[in-house]
Amino acid sequence: MNMWKEMNAFRDWLLLNEMSSSAIVLWYSLFTIWNKAGCQSKFSIPNSILMKLTGLSKQGLINARATLVQKQFIRYEKGKRGCAPIYSLNSLVNPVDPSEYQSSTQSPAESLPLIDDLRERRRRGRRIASEKLLVTYEQNFGSLPPIVMKSLHDWCDVLGEDIVMEAIEFTVKKGGRTFSYLEKILEQWKDAGLKSREDVRHYIKRPKGKNTVLFQAREMPKKSETLFDELRREGELG
C-alpha cells in the first residue's frame, strides 16, 4: 500500500461519510504504527499502547475498533494470553469490493460529485480545510455532514483557514453551536474586509455595537412644499 494514497483515500471517504472521532483517531494511530513497523501486512500492538496513543478508554477502544472492523477498514485477531492483538489494514485505494466503502445511504453516483469537487479544488490550487480544522469543528459542533464540510472548504478558500479557525473559536465562546451561527460570523467578517487573524482580533476588540454590519439609514424623503410655502417663497423673491 502507498502511504500517501491511503491517507488521501481515507480523507476522501470522510468527506462523504460520517465516523466517530474515536474511530478516526484509532485508524490514524494504527496507520502510524503500520508505517513504523515497516508496512508489514500484519502487526501486533497491546491495548495499553493503543489506549495511550489515542487517549481512549478500554471501552472506547473496543467501540472504535468494532466500527473499523464493521466498515472493513481493518482486520483484527484477538490476542491470546501473553500475546498482543494482531491487526492488518485494508487498502482504501484498491479495496476488494469498492461498494464496501460506500455509505449505506449513498450510491456511488451520489457520492461522485463531492469527490470530483475535492479533486478539482486540488487541481486548481484552491485552498481546502485541513484535517485539524475539520476535527476542531467536529469536536465543538458535533457531526460534520458532507454539505457543511464542502462549505468549510469554500470559506477556507475565500477567507483563509486562520480566519475560519478564529470564527470557530469565537462562535464557541459566544455560545453558538450551529453552522448557521458560524456562517453568519464569517459573512460579517468577509463584508468587513478582514484579511488576517490580527484584523479579526482588532475587529472583535472594537467598542460594543461596532462589530456588526449595520444597514445604512435610509434618507427621509423631503416633504413636498405646501401652496403656502410656495407663495411665501415667491413673495420673498418679488
Secondary structure by P-SEA (a helix, b strand, c coil): ccaaaaaaaaaaaaacccccaaaaaaaaaaaaaaaaaccccbbbbcaaaaaaaacccaaaaaaaaaaaaaaccbbbbbbcccccbbbbbcccccccccccccccccccccaaaaaaaaaaaaaabbbbbcaaaaaaaaaccccccaaaaaaaaaaaaaccaaaaaaaaaaaaaaccccaaaaaaaaaaaaaaccccaaaaaaaaacccccccccccccccccccccaaaaaaaaaaac
